[in-house]
Amino acid sequence: MAREWETLLAEGTFSSRAEVARGLGVSRARVTQVLGLLNLPAEALDVLAEMGDPLPSGAITEHRLRQLAQLPTSEQVQWVRSLASAPSLSPYLAKPGEEKGMATR
């Protein structure tokens, strides 16, 4: 989603984040938060892109991704790798910094 929104801005479909928000019917804060995910390390972004859109599966939420963005870079990559290698994209995956099996829904 973040890359799609970035493309909309780059191609001039929308001239500002505020226009993206109005055009998509979301808040400006949400646009900023989603686009902020592009600051994750390239490796983490690539792994997430390879997974497809994990949001509908419940495996990961935007809130969880925003938490991920607050971690040190090395932990961001490690967490995304562990998510991608999980046998099942379960909604019970650990939050960043927690061990698997310890998270609650």
MODELLER restraints for C-alpha pairs under 7 A, 6 or more apart:
rsr = mdl.restraints
at = mdl.atoms
rsr.add(forms.Gaussian(group=physical.xy_distance, feature=features.Distance(at['CA:2:A'], at['CA:34:A']), mean=5.46, stdev=0.5))
rsr.add(forms.Gaussian(group=physical.xy_distance, feature=features.Distance(at['CA:2:A'], at['CA:35:A']), mean=5.07, stdev=0.5))
rsr.add(forms.Gaussian(group=physical.xy_distance, feature=features.Distance(at['CA:2:A'], at['CA:37:A']), mean=6.85, stdev=0.5))
rsr.add(forms.Gaussian(group=physical.xy_distance, feature=features.Distance(at['CA:2:A'], at['CA:38:A']), mean=6.66, stdev=0.5))
rsr.add(forms.Gaussian(group=physical.xy_distance, feature=features.Distance(at['CA:8:A'], at['CA:14:A']), mean=6.02, stdev=0.5))
rsr.add(forms.Gaussian(group=physical.xy_distance, feature=features.Distance(at['CA:9:A'], at['CA:15:A']), mean=5.96, stdev=0.5))
rsr.add(forms.Gaussian(group=physical.xy_distance, feature=features.Distance(at['CA:9:A'], at['CA:16:A']), mean=6.73, stdev=0.5))
rsr.add(forms.Gaussian(group=physical.xy_distance, feature=features.Distance(at['CA:14:A'], at['CA:20:A']), mean=5.77, stdev=0.5))
rsr.add(forms.Gaussian(group=physical.xy_distance, feature=features.Distance(at['CA:17:A'], at['CA:28:A']), mean=6.58, stdev=0.5))
rsr.add(forms.Gaussian(group=physical.xy_distance, feature=features.Distance(at['CA:17:A'], at['CA:31:A']), mean=6.49, stdev=0.5))
rsr.add(forms.Gaussian(group=physical.xy_distance, feature=features.Distance(at['CA:18:A'], at['CA:28:A']), mean=5.60, stdev=0.5))
rsr.add(forms.Gaussian(group=physical.xy_distance, feature=features.Distance(at['CA:21:A'], at['CA:27:A']), mean=5.39, stdev=0.5))
rsr.add(forms.Gaussian(group=physical.xy_distance, feature=features.Distance(at['CA:21:A'], at['CA:28:A']), mean=5.24, stdev=0.5))
rsr.add(forms.Gaussian(group=physical.xy_distance, feature=features.Distance(at['CA:21:A'], at['CA:31:A']), mean=6.20, stdev=0.5))
rsr.add(forms.Gaussian(group=physical.xy_distance, feature=features.Distance(at['CA:37:A'], at['CA:66:A']), mean=6.92, stdev=0.5))
rsr.add(forms.Gaussian(group=physical.xy_distance, feature=features.Distance(at['CA:37:A'], at['CA:69:A']), mean=6.62, stdev=0.5))
rsr.add(forms.Gaussian(group=physical.xy_distance, feature=features.Distance(at['CA:40:A'], at['CA:69:A']), mean=6.18, stdev=0.5))
rsr.add(forms.Gaussian(group=physical.xy_distance, feature=features.Distance(at['CA:41:A'], at['CA:73:A']), mean=6.69, stdev=0.5))
rsr.add(forms.Gaussian(group=physical.xy_distance, feature=features.Distance(at['CA:43:A'], at['CA:77:A']), mean=6.71, stdev=0.5))
rsr.add(forms.Gaussian(group=physical.xy_distance, feature=features.Distance(at['CA:44:A'], at['CA:76:A']), mean=6.91, stdev=0.5))
rsr.add(forms.Gaussian(group=physical.xy_distance, feature=features.Distance(at['CA:44:A'], at['CA:77:A']), mean=5.15, stdev=0.5))
rsr.add(forms.Gaussian(group=physical.xy_distance, feature=features.Distance(at['CA:44:A'], at['CA:80:A']), mean=5.92, stdev=0.5))
rsr.add(forms.Gaussian(group=physical.xy_distance, feature=features.Distance(at['CA:47:A'], at['CA:80:A']), mean=6.92, stdev=0.5))
rsr.add(forms.Gaussian(group=physical.xy_distance, feature=features.Distance(at['CA:47:A'], at['CA:84:A']), mean=6.98, stdev=0.5))
rsr.add(forms.Gaussian(group=physical.xy_distance, feature=features.Distance(at['CA:51:A'], at['CA:84:A']), mean=6.85, stdev=0.5))
rsr.add(forms.Gaussian(group=physical.xy_distance, feature=features.Distance(at['CA:54:A'], at['CA:60:A']), mean=5.94, stdev=0.5))
rsr.add(forms.Gaussian(group=physical.xy_distance, feature=features.Distance(at['CA:55:A'], at['CA:61:A']), mean=5.52, stdev=0.5))
rsr.add(forms.Gaussian(group=physical.xy_distance, feature=features.Distance(at['CA:58:A'], at['CA:90:A']), mean=6.97, stdev=0.5))
rsr.add(forms.Gaussian(group=physical.xy_distance, feature=features.Distance(at['CA:58:A'], at['CA:91:A']), mean=5.05, stdev=0.5))
rsr.add(forms.Gaussian(group=physical.xy_distance, feature=features.Distance(at['CA:59:A'], at['CA:89:A']), mean=4.90, stdev=0.5))
rsr.add(forms.Gaussian(group=physical.xy_distance, feature=features.Distance(at['CA:59:A'], at['CA:90:A']), mean=5.12, stdev=0.5))
rsr.add(forms.Gaussian(group=physical.xy_distance, feature=features.Distance(at['CA:59:A'], at['CA:91:A']), mean=4.52, stdev=0.5))
rsr.add(forms.Gaussian(group=physical.xy_distance, feature=features.Distance(at['CA:59:A'], at['CA:93:A']), mean=6.88, stdev=0.5))
rsr.add(forms.Gaussian(group=physical.xy_distance, feature=features.Distance(at['CA:60:A'], at['CA:91:A']), mean=6.87, stdev=0.5))
rsr.add(forms.Gaussian(group=physical.xy_distance, feature=features.Distance(at['CA:64:A'], at['CA:95:A']), mean=6.87, stdev=0.5))
rsr.add(forms.Gaussian(group=physical.xy_distance, feature=features.Distance(at['CA:68:A'], at['CA:76:A']), mean=6.02, stdev=0.5))
rsr.add(forms.Gaussian(group=physical.xy_distance, feature=features.Distance(at['CA:68:A'], at['CA:96:A']), mean=5.93, stdev=0.5))
rsr.add(forms.Gaussian(group=physical.xy_distance, feature=features.Distance(at['CA:79:A'], at['CA:96:A']), mean=6.38, stdev=0.5))
rsr.add(forms.Gaussian(group=physical.xy_distance, feature=features.Distance(at['CA:91:A'], at['CA:105:A']), mean=6.88, stdev=0.5))
rsr.add(forms.Gaussian(group=physical.xy_distance, feature=features.Distance(at['CA:92:A'], at['CA:103:A']), mean=5.96, stdev=0.5))
rsr.add(forms.Gaussian(group=physical.xy_distance, feature=features.Distance(at['CA:92:A'], at['CA:104:A']), mean=6.24, stdev=0.5))
rsr.add(forms.Gaussian(group=physical.xy_distance, feature=features.Distance(at['CA:92:A'], at['CA:105:A']), mean=5.96, stdev=0.5))
rsr.add(forms.Gaussian(group=physical.xy_distance, feature=features.Distance(at['CA:93:A'], at['CA:100:A']), mean=5.85, stdev=0.5))
rsr.add(forms.Gaussian(group=physical.xy_distance, feature=features.Distance(at['CA:93:A'], at['CA:101:A']), mean=6.79, stdev=0.5))
rsr.add(forms.Gaussian(group=physical.xy_distance, feature=features.Distance(at['CA:93:A'], at['CA:103:A']), mean=6.26, stdev=0.5))
rsr.add(forms.Gaussian(group=physical.xy_distance, feature=features.Distance(at['CA:94:A'], at['CA:100:A']), mean=4.55, stdev=0.5))
rsr.add(forms.Gaussian(group=physical.xy_distance, feature=features.Distance(at['CA:94:A'], at['CA:101:A']), mean=6.32, stdev=0.5))
rsr.add(forms.Gaussian(group=physical.xy_distance, feature=features.Distance(at['CA:94:A'], at['CA:102:A']), mean=6.11, stdev=0.5))
rsr.add(forms.Gaussian(group=physical.xy_distance, feature=features.Distance(at['CA:94:A'], at['CA:103:A']), mean=4.58, stdev=0.5))
rsr.add(forms.Gaussian(group=physical.xy_distance, feature=features.Distance(at['CA:95:A'], at['CA:103:A']), mean=6.21, stdev=0.5))
